[in-house]
Amino acid sequence: MPKTLEVVCTRNDCDLDMFELHYQYSMPDGTGVEAFSCPYCGESGGLEEIHV
């Protein structure tokens, strides 16, 4: 089963609550939240991984 990553955007001006990334098996090891940007506001600086 491919890995999933739960992410929240913490920027004050972004209304996105949380989202989940579903990796493909070919995703390089060590890929983390820093490789992505928020699908709502487009910024990457406010993304944080959450552990549920």
C-alpha positions in Angstrom: 0.0 0.0 0.0 1.5 3.4 -0.9 2.3 5.8 1.8 0.0 8.7 2.8 0.9 12.0 4.3 -1.6 14.2 6.2 -0.9 17.9 5.9 -2.3 21.1 7.3 -1.7 24.7 6.0 -1.1 26.9 9.0 -1.1 30.2 7.0 -3.5 32.7 8.6 -4.9 33.8 5.3 -5.6 30.2 4.1 -8.9 28.5 4.8 -7.8 24.9 4.0 -8.2 22.7 7.0 -6.2 19.6 6.0 -5.6 17.3 3.1 -4.0 13.9 2.5 -1.3 13.1 -0.1 -1.3 9.6 -1.5 2.2 8.6 -2.8 2.9 6.4 -5.7 5.4 3.6 -5.1 7.8 5.4 -7.4 8.0 8.5 -5.0 11.6 8.9 -3.9 12.4 7.9 -0.3 12.6 10.9 2.1 10.0 12.9 0.2 8.2 15.0 2.8 5.9 18.0 3.2 8.6 20.4 2.1 8.2 19.0 -1.5 4.6 20.2 -1.8 2.6 23.4 -1.9 -0.9 24.1 -0.5 -3.6 23.3 -3.2 -5.7 26.1 -1.9 -3.4 29.1 -1.4 -0.5 27.8 -3.5 2.1 28.6 -0.7 4.5 26.0 0.6 5.8 27.9 3.7 2.8 27.1 5.9 2.5 23.4 5.4 3.1 21.0 8.3 2.7 17.3 8.6 0.2 16.1 11.1 0.1 12.7 12.7 -3.4 11.2 13.2 
